[in-house]
Amino acid sequence: MYGPERQQEILRLAREGGRVDVLSLAAEFQVTAETIRRDLKALDRAGLLRRVHGGAIPAGRLDFEPDLAERESTAADEKDRIAHAALAELPAEGSVILDAGSTVARLAAALPLDAELTAVTHSLPTAARLADHPGIQLHLVGGRVRHRTRAAVDAWSLRAYGEIRADVLFLAANGFSTAHGLTTPDLAEAAVKRAAVAAARRVVLLADSGKHGQEHFARFGDLTDVDLLITDTGLPEAEAAAIEKAGTEVVRV
């Protein structure tokens, strides 16, 4: 099968199934994953598909949101490296906000037992990881819990973040770029993220390189709102340099 024929079939599968993933396509068409990634990149440039973590969705579906299981399994090695690098950004006996996100949850799980921190989170999975930590004073922000992300949202959450001032926010995003800023599929979650950014003295974004250039429905800030981006080496050096030139420090691990 020639490349254009394969790309047409990929487009059909994406429209029928709502999304496609790299590994399944590689197995189906008996080509390498890198070949499929090139196909998806070509379809993305043509405006027919939009690339997401591990695959692609039909163009226009900016509200697409992977569930928790998919988030946990996507770019797992990269997320582990990012989470461990983020340990160096913990304040000494200070306060942190932990946003809802799979990489931030990995950071929570990696906190050393001798860490002594005040931690605030609206994420149930993150709170569960910290509930038994001996040195963490855990504050769980309430609100309506979204089933897809297990994150609290709406007025209670916004009010709680309006009442605190933390040393560091460890932030998550579904998409980030200098052009489109920080985005996520849901407006309610975007509002909570925006409130968390305003509640912290320092903002550290934990995001794997697959999220770079992605644009989702709800925008909650500019990349310049972030003091430090910790990502993986999949982000090209040129892109990292452009982000740093705009004012955000970048660490690639």
N, C-alpha and C positions, 0 to 999 in steps of 0.2 A: 504494500500500500504506500502511495506517495504521501509526502507531508501534507499537502493541501487536502487530500482525501481524509487523512487521519484527523486533521483539525476540524473538518466539517462533521465528522462522526463524534468527536469530543464535544463539539458545540451542541449536537443533538442530544447526547447523553446528559449534558448539564441542564439543558432546558427541560428534559423529561424528569430528571431526578432531583432537580433543585441545586445540585452541586456535584462535583467530581473530585476525586483525589488522585494524587500523582501515582502512588504505588499500584492502585487498582488498574489505572489506565495503562501503566507500563506492563503489567501482567497480561491485560486483555489484548494489547496490540503487539506484545512480544518485542518491546523496545526498551531502552534504558530509561531510568527515571529522568536523567538529564535531557533526553530527547523530549519527553513529555513536558518538562519545565519550559523548554524552548517553545513548544507548541502553545502552551498556556500564555507565555509571554507575548507571542505573536497575536493571539486572540485578544489578549488584554489591550495591546497597543491598537488593535483594530476597533476597540470599543465593544466587542461582542461578549467577552467574559471579564470578570473582575477576579484577580488572584486573591486568595485568602490562604490562611495557614494550611499548608499541605495539599492545596488543590485550587479550585476556582468555583465561582458561582456565576450565574447569568448576570450580565450587566443590568444595573438598575436595582438589584436586590441589596441595597445598602443596609437594610434592616436585618440581614442574615446574622444569626448569633449562634455559635457553637455551644453545645451543652457542656456541663462540667467534665464529664468523662472524656470528651474529645479535647477539651482544653488541657487536661492533665496529660494526655498522651502525645500531644503535638509538641515537637521540638523539646522533648524531655531533657536531653543532655544539655542543650543550650540553656534551658531554664535553670537547671541545677548549677551550672557554672555562674550564671548571673546572680542567683540567690546567694551563693557562697561569697562572691565578690562584694555583694551588698552588705555583708557582715561588717566590713571595714567602715561603713558609714553610720553604724549605730552610735548614738551618743553615750557617753559614760554616765550611767545612772540618770539618764534624762527621760524624755517622753517621745513616743513615736505614734504616728497614725499608720495603720496597715490597711491599705485599700483592698477592695475585692478583686482578686485576680489569682490565677494559678501560680505565677512566678512569685508573687508576694506571699502566697500560702507556703511555698517552698522555703522562703526566707524564715517564716515563722517556725517551721519545723526544724530549721537548722540552727536556731538560736542556742548558743551554748548554755549549759545548765547553770553556770556562774553569772550569767547576765542578770543585771538588776535594772529593770526598766518599767516605766508606766506605759502600757500599750492600749491604744484605742482602735477599735475596728467595728465596721458594720457588716463584716463578712462572717457568716456562721462557720464555714470550713476553717477559716483562719482562727477564729475564737476557739474552736474545738482543739486545734493543735496547741494552743497556749494555755488552756484551762488548767492543766496540771503542772505547768512550769513553776518551780519553786520561787524564782526570782522576779516573776512578772506580776505586776498589779494590773489586772485586765479589766478594761471598761468596754462593755458591749453596747454599741449604739443600736437603739431599737427603731422600729418602723415596720412598714409593710415589707414582707420578705418576698422577693422575686424567686419563683421556683427555678427558673433556668440558671440563675447564678448564685442562689442562696445568699443574696445580699439585701440588707435593709435599705429602704428608700422612702421618699416622701417627707412630710412635714416634720415628724419626730426626728428623723436623721438630720435634716437640715438644721433644726433648732439646736441639736446636741453639738454639731460641729461649729455652730456660731458662738458657743459658750466656752470654747477651749482655745489654747494656743500651744501647739506642740513643737518640739525641736525639729523633728524630721518627719516628713510624709514619704512613705514608700508607695508610689503611685503605679497603677496599671492602666493600660489603654489598649483598645483593639486595633487602633491605627495611629501612626504618628508621622509627621513630615513637616518640613519648614513651610511648605506651601499651604497645607490644609490644617495644620495644628494637631491637636489631640482629639480623637473621636472614639465613639462607642455606639453600638446600635440603639440603645434605649435612652430616651430623654430623662426619665426619672433617675437612672444611674448616673447620667451625665451631670445632673444637678448636684447629686451627692459628691461626686468627684470634684466639682467646682468648689463646693463648700469646704472640702477637705484641703484643697490647695490653699484656700484663703486662711485656713486654720493652722498652717505650718510655717515656720521660719525658713525651712529649707525643703526643697522638693527633689526627690530622687525617683526618676522613672525607671522601672524595671521592665524591659520589653525586648523580646527576641527580634532578630533582624527581619523575620518574615512579616512583621507588622509595619515595617517601614514602607511608606508610600501608600498604605491602605487608607481608605476614606470611608467612614461609616456615617450613619444618619445624624447622630447627635454630637455636636462639637462642644467641648467643655473647656477649651483653653488653647493657648499658643504654645509651641515648643519652647519659646523664650520664657514661659512661666516655670520651666524646669531648670534647676541648677545643675543637675548631673543626670546624664543618661547612661545606664549600664546595659549593654547589649552584647551580642556575640560577634565573632569575627566575620559572620556572613554579611554584615553591613560593610560595604566597600569603604576603603580609606578616604576616597574622594567625597563620599556622602558624609562620613564622619567629620571631615574637615569643614564642609559647608555648614553643618550643624554647629560646630564649634565657632565658626566665624560669626554666626548669628547670635552667639552668647551663651550657649549651653555646653558645658564640659561633657566629653564623651569618653567612656571606658569600654573597650572591646575585649571580651574574654573568650 
